Amino acid sequence: MLRFPFTSYGVVEILPHLRNALYVNWKRTLRLINCMITDSHCHIHDQDFPFATAEVFDNMREMGVARAICIGVDAENSQRAIDFCQQNKSNPQAIQLFACVGVHPHEAEKFDFAQDLPKLEAMLENQKVIGIGEIGLDYFYENSPRQIQQEV
């Protein structure tokens, strides 16, 4: 048996007949074990995304991706992520789309608490929103001062 470290107990054993499929044809393997891949961080909703939406969806489906989460980087971009998910909810490739809303640390300096925070809070009520992000602290690039990042 082939062993994989997938659980906190150490390993999950894969039946021998699946071993060859894992090495030879991973797409077939995903179908055999009924696995659906989720792209947990994408920006396909961005205005400057370099590929056509239909092409992206075709490629996702071809690679076994069934769901994607569009990540907002500021209030405006977060709303764009939600709108993109809603506009493409019945795409022919059947990719399920969801959104996360938030403020990337690079955008923290531009964040207006009075104007942007209520918008983000309202977005959380949308059914397509499944999380908060993109958020955090980025002290490597420091495109926004550390103190401002911490406040936001």
N, CA, C and O of each residue as an XYZ file, in Angstrom:
608
protein
N       0.830     -1.181      0.000
C       0.000      0.000      0.000
C       0.874      1.243      0.000
O       1.968      1.252      0.565
N       0.374      2.290     -0.642
C       1.035      3.586     -0.657
C       0.517      4.392      0.516
O      -0.687      4.405      0.771
N       1.410      5.068      1.240
C       0.992      5.784      2.442
C       1.225      7.282      2.265
O       2.267      7.698      1.760
N       0.251      8.090      2.683
C       0.343      9.537      2.604
C       0.099     10.146      3.980
O      -0.772      9.676      4.711
N       0.849     11.178      4.344
C       0.640     11.840      5.649
C      -0.484     12.865      5.591
O      -0.230     14.069      5.619
N      -1.730     12.393      5.509
C      -2.864     13.287      5.347
C      -3.612     13.579      6.641
O      -4.419     14.508      6.677
N      -3.375     12.829      7.683
C      -4.172     13.025      8.885
C      -3.279     13.276     10.080
O      -2.070     13.051     10.032
N      -3.886     13.741     11.139
C      -3.139     13.956     12.372
C      -2.692     12.629     12.975
O      -1.817     12.606     13.841
N      -3.283     11.525     12.526
C      -2.886     10.210     13.023
C      -1.656      9.685     12.299
O      -1.133      8.630     12.658
N      -1.194     10.397     11.299
C       0.031      9.989     10.625
C      -0.141      9.735      9.149
O       0.412     10.473      8.333
N      -0.890      8.718      8.780
C      -0.962      8.364      7.364
C      -2.350      7.888      6.990
O      -3.127      7.434      7.830
N      -2.636      8.006      5.710
C      -3.829      7.409      5.131
C      -3.324      6.429      4.088
O      -2.485      6.786      3.260
N      -3.811      5.221      4.113
C      -3.347      4.232      3.158
C      -4.221      4.273      1.911
O      -5.450      4.306      1.981
N      -3.556      4.268      0.793
C      -4.236      4.282     -0.499
C      -4.158      2.864     -1.075
O      -3.098      2.239     -1.062
N      -5.281      2.368     -1.576
C      -5.310      1.026     -2.140
C      -4.310      0.901     -3.281
O      -4.090      1.861     -4.020
N      -3.700     -0.282     -3.433
C      -2.669     -0.459     -4.462
C      -3.123     -0.098     -5.876
O      -2.335      0.441     -6.653
N      -4.384     -0.386     -6.224
C      -4.830     -0.086     -7.587
C      -4.920      1.418     -7.852
O      -4.939      1.839     -9.008
N      -4.977      2.240     -6.779
C      -4.979      3.689     -6.978
C      -3.560      4.249     -7.107
O      -3.372      5.339     -7.646
N      -2.574      3.516     -6.620
C      -1.204      4.010     -6.633
C      -0.762      4.378     -8.047
O      -0.232      5.468     -8.266
N      -0.973      3.484     -9.003
C      -0.559      3.770    -10.376
C      -1.304      4.958    -10.945
O      -0.720      5.777    -11.655
N      -2.571      5.058    -10.644
C      -3.350      6.194    -11.144
C      -2.804      7.501    -10.579
O      -2.789      8.514    -11.279
N      -2.360      7.495     -9.333
C      -1.791      8.705     -8.743
C      -0.566      9.169     -9.514
O      -0.376     10.364     -9.737
N       0.250      8.227     -9.911
C       1.478      8.590    -10.607
C       1.271      8.824    -12.097
O       1.933      9.678    -12.686
N       0.373      8.085    -12.704
C       0.216      8.128    -14.150
C      -0.739      9.230    -14.605
O      -0.443      9.955    -15.555
N      -1.850      9.356    -13.949
C      -2.867     10.287    -14.421
C      -3.605     10.883    -13.231
O      -4.583     10.314    -12.745
N      -3.133     12.026    -12.770
C      -3.715     12.626    -11.574
C      -5.153     13.074    -11.789
O      -5.944     13.055    -10.846
N      -5.515     13.479    -13.010
C      -6.900     13.894    -13.259
C      -7.844     12.701    -13.094
O      -8.916     12.811    -12.498
N      -7.418     11.568    -13.637
C      -8.220     10.353    -13.488
C      -8.330      9.975    -12.013
O      -9.384      9.533    -11.556
N      -7.251     10.148    -11.282
C      -7.255      9.841     -9.859
C      -8.265     10.699     -9.121
O      -8.996     10.205     -8.262
N      -8.309     11.982     -9.453
C      -9.273     12.868     -8.797
C     -10.691     12.382     -9.020
O     -11.519     12.421     -8.110
N     -10.971     11.922    -10.234
C     -12.309     11.399    -10.518
C     -12.565     10.102     -9.741
O     -13.660      9.905     -9.214
N     -11.563      9.219     -9.666
C     -11.726      7.951     -8.966
C     -12.052      8.145     -7.494
O     -12.867      7.415     -6.930
N     -11.421      9.119     -6.880
C     -11.669      9.330     -5.454
C     -12.668     10.468     -5.221
O     -12.853     10.937     -4.098
N     -13.310     10.899     -6.322
C     -14.359     11.915     -6.254
C     -13.861     13.181     -5.544
O     -14.519     13.699     -4.641
N     -12.707     13.660     -5.962
C     -12.079     14.821     -5.341
C     -12.348     16.071     -6.178
O     -12.244     16.044     -7.404
N     -12.690     17.149     -5.508
C     -12.901     18.421     -6.183
C     -11.891     19.425     -5.624
O     -11.779     19.599     -4.411
N     -11.166     20.073     -6.518
C     -10.156     21.038     -6.097
C     -10.789     22.415     -5.960
O     -11.624     22.815     -6.771
N     -10.374     23.137     -4.915
C     -10.798     24.517     -4.715
C      -9.583     25.417     -4.826
O      -8.593     25.222     -4.120
N      -9.653     26.402     -5.708
C      -8.615     27.431     -5.771
C      -8.956     28.408     -4.660
O      -9.914     29.173     -4.770
N      -8.177     28.382     -3.595
C      -8.532     29.133     -2.395
C      -8.059     30.580     -2.411
O      -8.290     31.313     -1.450
N      -7.405     31.001     -3.481
C      -6.924     32.385     -3.531
C      -6.678     32.775     -4.985
O      -5.652     32.423     -5.566
N      -7.628     33.503     -5.564
C      -7.436     33.960     -6.936
C      -7.920     35.400     -7.083
O      -8.657     35.922     -6.247
N      -7.483     36.015     -8.165
C      -7.861     37.403     -8.456
C      -8.400     37.510     -9.886
O      -8.137     38.485    -10.589
N      -9.152     36.497    -10.298
C      -9.680     36.489    -11.663
C     -10.731     37.569    -11.875
O     -11.138     37.818    -13.009
N     -11.170     38.207    -10.814
C     -12.154     39.290    -10.900
C     -11.500     40.650    -11.168
O     -12.195     41.619    -11.477
N     -10.181     40.728    -11.054
C      -9.484     42.004    -11.240
C      -9.677     42.539    -12.652
O      -9.687     41.775    -13.617
N      -9.830     43.842    -12.764
C     -10.031     44.467    -14.073
C      -8.861     44.209    -15.009
O      -9.053     44.093    -16.219
N      -7.657     44.117    -14.467
C      -6.480     43.933    -15.317
C      -6.034     42.471    -15.393
O      -4.894     42.195    -15.767
N      -6.925     41.523    -15.040
C      -6.562     40.115    -15.159
C      -6.314     39.815    -16.626
O      -7.145     40.144    -17.473
N      -5.169     39.186    -16.945
C      -4.738     39.120    -18.356
C      -5.412     38.086    -19.248
O      -5.063     37.991    -20.424
N      -6.362     37.307    -18.738
C      -6.988     36.276    -19.556
C      -8.506     36.426    -19.544
O      -9.088     36.916    -18.576
N      -9.131     35.999    -20.626
C     -10.587     36.049    -20.730
C     -11.210     35.086    -19.718
O     -10.681     34.003    -19.467
N     -12.323     35.491    -19.154
C     -12.994     34.689    -18.123
C     -13.328     33.290    -18.626
O     -13.095     32.311    -17.918
N     -13.865     33.183    -19.830
C     -14.231     31.866    -20.368
C     -13.006     30.966    -20.484
O     -13.078     29.771    -20.194
N     -11.897     31.530    -20.902
C     -10.654     30.756    -21.014
C     -10.183     30.279    -19.639
O      -9.732     29.143    -19.489
N     -10.291     31.143    -18.655
C      -9.893     30.786    -17.287
C     -10.772     29.655    -16.776
O     -10.264     28.680    -16.223
N     -12.084     29.773    -16.952
C     -13.002     28.732    -16.492
C     -12.724     27.405    -17.201
O     -12.738     26.350    -16.566
N     -12.471     27.452    -18.517
C     -12.144     26.226    -19.258
C     -10.890     25.567    -18.690
O     -10.859     24.353    -18.489
N      -9.865     26.364    -18.434
C      -8.619     25.826    -17.881
C      -8.827     25.259    -16.488
O      -8.272     24.214    -16.148
N      -9.623     25.945    -15.684
C      -9.900     25.449    -14.339
C     -10.584     24.089    -14.400
O     -10.178     23.150    -13.715
N     -11.611     23.989    -15.215
C     -12.357     22.735    -15.334
C     -11.427     21.623    -15.839
O     -11.470     20.501    -15.335
N     -10.598     21.934    -16.819
C      -9.663     20.956    -17.377
C      -8.701     20.435    -16.306
O      -8.316     19.267    -16.337
N      -8.316     21.283    -15.370
C      -7.361     20.908    -14.331
C      -8.041     20.354    -13.072
O      -7.369     20.059    -12.084
N      -9.358     20.216    -13.108
C     -10.063     19.607    -11.988
C     -10.501     20.584    -10.908
O     -10.902     20.169     -9.821
N     -10.428     21.881    -11.200
C     -10.854     22.886    -10.223
C     -12.363     23.059    -10.329
O     -12.885     23.354    -11.404
N     -13.060     22.877     -9.218
C     -14.520     22.971     -9.215
C     -15.017     24.244     -8.541
O     -16.133     24.698     -8.797
N     -14.171     24.822     -7.669
C     -14.555     26.024     -6.926
C     -13.372     26.982     -6.898
O     -12.214     26.569     -6.962
N     -13.693     28.284     -6.801
C     -12.645     29.295     -6.684
C     -13.115     30.389     -5.734
O     -14.296     30.735     -5.689
N     -12.169     30.919     -4.983
C     -12.465     32.006     -4.053
C     -11.737     33.250     -4.523
O     -10.507     33.291     -4.552
N     -12.503     34.260     -4.890
C     -11.953     35.536     -5.354
C     -11.671     36.408     -4.131
O     -12.549     36.629     -3.297
N     -10.450     36.895     -4.038
C      -9.997     37.606     -2.851
C      -9.957     39.112     -3.119
O      -9.306     39.567     -4.059
N     -10.654     39.872     -2.291
C     -10.646     41.324     -2.404
C      -9.445     41.920     -1.689
O      -9.012     41.411     -0.655
N      -8.902     43.011     -2.248
C      -7.724     43.649     -1.644
C      -8.040     45.005     -1.021
O      -7.214     45.558     -0.295
N      -9.221     45.544     -1.296
C      -9.703     46.780     -0.680
C     -11.217     46.790     -0.845
O     -11.777     45.843     -1.397
N     -11.881     47.822     -0.386
C     -13.350     47.833     -0.427
C     -13.872     47.751     -1.863
O     -14.792     46.984     -2.147
N     -13.298     48.523     -2.748
C     -13.757     48.516     -4.148
C     -13.511     47.168     -4.809
O     -14.391     46.631     -5.482
N     -12.322     46.627     -4.619
C     -11.968     45.348     -5.218
C     -12.783     44.207     -4.602
O     -13.138     43.251     -5.292
N     -13.074     44.308     -3.319
C     -13.909     43.295     -2.662
C     -15.307     43.284     -3.269
O     -15.870     42.214     -3.502
N     -15.871     44.454     -3.525
C     -17.184     44.526     -4.157
C     -17.118     43.956     -5.569
O     -18.052     43.291     -6.015
N     -16.022     44.212     -6.270
C     -15.843     43.663     -7.610
C     -15.799     42.132     -7.546
O     -16.338     41.460     -8.425
N     -15.166     41.586     -6.518
C     -15.105     40.130     -6.363
C     -16.516     39.554     -6.181
O     -16.865     38.545     -6.794
N     -17.306     40.195     -5.349
C     -18.690     39.743     -5.129
C     -19.489     39.830     -6.428
O     -20.183     38.886     -6.802
N     -19.386     40.969     -7.110
C     -20.123     41.151     -8.368
C     -19.720     40.096     -9.393
O     -20.575     39.545    -10.086
N     -18.431     39.813     -9.491
C     -17.926     38.803    -10.426
C     -18.533     37.433    -10.107
O     -18.962     36.712    -11.008
N     -18.564     37.088     -8.836
C     -19.140     35.799     -8.428
C     -20.619     35.714     -8.789
O     -21.086     34.682     -9.271
N     -21.352     36.796     -8.556
C     -22.777     36.800     -8.862
C     -23.040     36.777    -10.369
O     -23.952     36.095    -10.835
N     -22.237     37.527    -11.126
C     -22.427     37.576    -12.575
C     -22.088     36.250    -13.246
O     -22.610     35.944    -14.318
N     -21.229     35.474    -12.630
C     -20.781     34.219    -13.239
C     -21.298     32.985    -12.499
O     -20.721     31.904    -12.619
N     -22.376     33.141    -11.741
C     -22.851     32.003    -10.950
C     -23.442     30.895    -11.805
O     -23.569     29.763    -11.339
N     -23.801     31.191    -13.029
C     -24.322     30.141    -13.913
C     -23.413     29.967    -15.127
O     -23.885     29.805    -16.253
N     -22.095     30.003    -14.881
C     -21.156     29.822    -15.990
C     -21.266     28.399    -16.526
O     -21.513     27.462    -15.766
N     -21.083     28.237    -17.842
C     -21.263     26.915    -18.450
C     -20.274     25.863    -17.940
O     -20.549     24.666    -18.025
N     -19.145     26.294    -17.419
C     -18.154     25.344    -16.925
C     -18.471     24.867    -15.510
O     -17.784     23.990    -14.987
N     -19.492     25.427    -14.893
C     -19.962     25.034    -13.562
C     -18.892     25.198    -12.488
O     -18.797     24.371    -11.581
N     -18.097     26.240    -12.578
C     -17.151     26.569    -11.529
C     -17.922     27.352    -10.463
O     -18.517     28.385    -10.767
N     -17.917     26.874     -9.231
C     -18.575     27.596     -8.147
C     -17.639     28.706     -7.678
O     -16.462     28.467     -7.410
N     -18.174     29.915     -7.583
C     -17.364     31.065     -7.200
C     -17.836     31.648     -5.867
O     -19.032     31.759     -5.597
N     -16.856     32.013     -5.052
C     -17.111     32.639     -3.767
C     -16.142     33.797     -3.601
O     -15.201     33.940     -4.383
N     -16.367     34.627     -2.584
C     -15.518     35.803     -2.379
C     -15.103     35.933     -0.925
O     -15.796     35.482     -0.013
N     -13.955     36.562     -0.739
C     -13.507     37.026      0.573
C     -13.306     38.532      0.444
O     -12.826     39.015     -0.581
N     -13.669     39.258      1.476
C     -13.532     40.720      1.437
C     -12.534     41.169      2.499
O     -12.461     40.598      3.588
N     -11.771     42.200      2.162
C     -10.797     42.688      3.127
C      -9.899     43.766      2.547
O     -10.163     44.313      1.476
N      -8.833     44.056      3.279
C      -7.877     45.095      2.892
C      -6.472     44.502      2.972
O      -5.999     44.141      4.049
N      -5.821     44.409      1.829
C      -4.445     43.917      1.775
C      -3.548     44.919      2.495
O      -3.800     46.121      2.420
N      -2.509     44.459      3.189
C      -1.632     45.386      3.901
C      -1.020     46.468      3.006
O      -0.730     47.568      3.476
N      -0.825     46.162      1.725
C      -0.285     47.167      0.812
C      -1.253     48.321      0.604
O      -0.846     49.432      0.264
N      -2.538     48.050      0.809
C      -3.575     49.056      0.603
C      -4.003     49.734      1.905
O      -4.887     50.590      1.893
N      -3.399     49.366      3.003
C      -3.830     49.865      4.319
C      -3.758     51.386      4.427
O      -4.614     52.000      5.065
N      -2.770     51.987      3.824
C      -2.603     53.440      3.928
C      -3.756     54.195      3.257
O      -4.048     55.335      3.617
N      -4.403     53.558      2.291
C      -5.509     54.190      1.565
C      -6.866     53.938      2.239
O      -7.878     54.512      1.838
N      -6.878     53.084      3.255
C      -8.130     52.697      3.901
C      -8.726     53.866      4.680
O      -8.043     54.511      5.475
N     -10.006     54.129      4.441
C     -10.740     55.187      5.129
C     -11.751     54.512      6.060
O     -12.763     53.982      5.601
N     -11.477     54.533      7.359
C     -12.332     53.838      8.317
C     -13.791     54.267      8.199
O     -14.686     53.422      8.208
N     -14.038     55.565      8.089
C     -15.415     56.076      8.061
C     -16.163     55.628      6.817
O     -17.363     55.358      6.874
N     -15.466     55.550      5.707
C     -16.129     55.223      4.449
C     -16.049     53.732      4.109
O     -17.043     53.139      3.689
N     -14.877     53.128      4.289
C     -14.661     51.758      3.813
C     -15.134     50.674      4.776
O     -15.618     49.632      4.334
N     -15.007     50.898      6.072
C     -15.390     49.866      7.033
C     -16.876     49.515      6.945
O     -17.208     48.330      6.927
N     -17.785     50.498      6.888
C     -19.207     50.139      6.741
C     -19.489     49.357      5.451
O     -20.332     48.460      5.435
N     -18.785     49.700      4.382
C     -18.968     48.965      3.121
C     -18.562     47.506      3.280
O     -19.292     46.602      2.874
N     -17.389     47.281      3.875
C     -16.921     45.909      4.072
C     -17.854     45.130      4.989
O     -18.141     43.959      4.738
N     -18.325     45.771      6.043
C     -19.253     45.099      6.959
C     -20.539     44.705      6.242
O     -21.064     43.616      6.471
N     -21.048     45.572      5.385
C     -22.271     45.266      4.635
C     -22.040     44.106      3.654
O     -22.928     43.282      3.435
N     -20.854     44.056      3.078
C     -20.533     42.976      2.137
C     -20.571     41.610      2.807
O     -20.855     40.608      2.152
N     -20.290     41.561      4.091
C     -20.266     40.286      4.808
C     -21.625     39.601      4.827
O     -21.712     38.400      5.082
N     -22.674     40.349      4.563
C     -24.028     39.783      4.539
C     -24.336     39.051      3.240
O     -25.308     38.299      3.173
N     -23.527     39.257      2.213
C     -23.770     38.641      0.914
C     -23.507     37.138      0.984
O     -22.530     36.704      1.594
N     -24.374     36.351      0.364
C     -24.251     34.891      0.386
C     -22.987     34.384     -0.293
O     -22.517     33.291      0.023
N     -22.430     35.151     -1.215
C     -21.221     34.730     -1.914
C     -19.963     34.949     -1.079
O     -18.905     34.416     -1.412
N     -20.061     35.720     -0.007
C     -18.900     36.005      0.839
C     -18.757     34.901      1.879
O     -19.666     34.646      2.669
N     -17.589     34.250      1.860
C     -17.369     33.130      2.779
C     -16.225     33.399      3.755
O     -15.902     32.539      4.574
N     -15.606     34.585      3.678
C     -14.516     34.851      4.602
C     -14.018     36.282      4.513
O     -14.465     37.078      3.688
N     -13.079     36.574      5.392
C     -12.444     37.890      5.423
C     -11.007     37.733      4.955
O     -10.257     36.924      5.500
N     -10.631     38.493      3.965
C      -9.282     38.450      3.414
C      -9.293     39.251      2.125
O     -10.340     39.264      1.478
N      -8.387     39.826      1.747
C      -7.004     39.587      2.091
C      -6.619     40.569      3.191
O      -6.803     41.777      3.041
N      -6.097     40.064      4.268
C      -5.762     40.898      5.411
C      -4.412     40.464      5.975
O      -3.840     39.463      5.544
N      -3.919     41.219      6.930
C      -2.694     40.803      7.606
C      -1.698     41.936      7.721
O      -2.028     43.106      7.524
N      -0.476     41.566      8.043
C       0.621     42.512      8.177
C       1.728     42.108      7.213
O       2.079     40.931      7.122
N       2.276     43.082      6.494
C       3.369     42.815      5.572
C       4.522     43.741      5.920
O       4.535     44.911      5.537
N       5.474     43.210      6.640
C       6.629     44.009      7.044
C       7.812     43.797      6.104
O       8.869     44.402      6.288
N       7.639     42.944      5.104
C       8.723     42.725      4.150
C       8.798     43.878      3.153
O       9.849     44.493      2.973
N       7.666     44.160      2.509
C       7.644     45.248      1.521
C       7.357     46.602      2.157
O       7.897     47.623      1.733
N       6.504     46.603      3.177
C       6.124     47.826      3.887
C       5.643     48.931      2.943
O       6.094     50.074      3.014
N       4.711     48.557      2.056
C       4.102     49.560      1.173
C       3.212     50.514      1.950
O       2.929     51.621      1.490
N       2.775     50.095      3.113
C       2.048     50.953      4.052
C       2.797     50.872      5.373
O       3.305     49.808      5.726
N       2.875     51.983      6.113
C       3.581     51.972      7.394
C       3.015     50.923      8.360
O       1.814     50.655      8.360
N       3.870     50.346      9.163
C       3.476     49.284     10.096
C       2.332     49.706     11.013
O       1.397     48.934     11.226
N       2.391     50.887     11.544
C       1.369     51.363     12.473
C      -0.007     51.393     11.789
O      -1.009     50.985     12.377
N      -0.041     51.873     10.563
C      -1.309     51.920      9.816
C      -1.816     50.505      9.523
O      -3.009     50.229      9.657
N      -0.918     49.623      9.127
C      -1.316     48.221      8.887
C      -1.954     47.636     10.136
O      -2.977     46.957     10.053
N      -1.359     47.895     11.285
C      -1.876     47.340     12.535
C      -3.257     47.916     12.859
O      -4.133     47.190     13.330
N      -3.453     49.183     12.616
C      -4.758     49.811     12.884
C      -5.846     49.244     11.979
O      -6.954     48.954     12.429
N      -5.517     49.091     10.707
C      -6.498     48.595      9.748
C      -6.784     47.128     10.024
O      -7.589     46.513      9.325
